[in-house]
Amino acid sequence: SRTAELAGKKLLISAGGTREPLDPVRYLTNHSSGKMGFAIAEAAQAAGADVTLIAANTSLPVPDNVKVVRVQTARELLAAIKARFSEADALIMAAAVADYRPANVAEQKIKKTAQNTTMTLELVRNPDILKEIGLLKKPDQLLIGFAAETNDLITNAEKKIKAKHLDLIVANDVSQRGIGFNADNNQVTFLFKNGEQQKTAIESKQRVAKQLIEILSHRLFN
Ligand code: C5P
């Protein structure tokens, strides 16, 4: 077996979906379950890495020997990553981050009224975590992003790898049933900086995670 391929490497892995509160009882979120990020954490730990999982709103069991930090919002996720990134050899951003959050969080539960048959929510942009971390990245640190798309998968992923200064992007088509968000299976295309593409079969998130770890250990860290 190929144990300890990542021995001595410190990996930060984000997983899950951020929640952006609206009032004490409501929030905006997305369909991320955290399964992909947790599978990556487990595979990385099995390969000998020192793994810190930053988990946004998941109820999944934490893999053995993985440290976990729990966050709720995009801004909390950014702070948790910023506090640890300088020590890390790689950041894998599998979390689904809300691009916008409510401009105001009501202190009390928002009530419906007889007059208000419609309601308008004002949203403001959240920080782009990968973009901010990209500015802090040293040459020997790796940044790996995900691209969940419903259309123009590869074109959009290629744009993201450049815009966010990534070493690798893991692109998946979330419009297909049975793969991606919340599913147990996934099918991804690994897209490298040089434009090279590697598409996986439809397979378990555990197997996709293992392939990512192989790419990290045999290619990106060399
Ligand atoms: O541009 P898009 O949000 O689709 O890019 C996806 C990648 O960027 C994912 O790796 C996601 O975790 C990361 N991201 C981020 N901060 C955001 C939005 C997305 O780091 N505000």
Residues whose N, C-alpha, C, O or C-beta is under 5 A from the ligand:
A	BS01	C5P	M93 A94 A95 A96 V97 A98 D99 N126 P127 D128 I129 L130 I144 G145 F146 A147
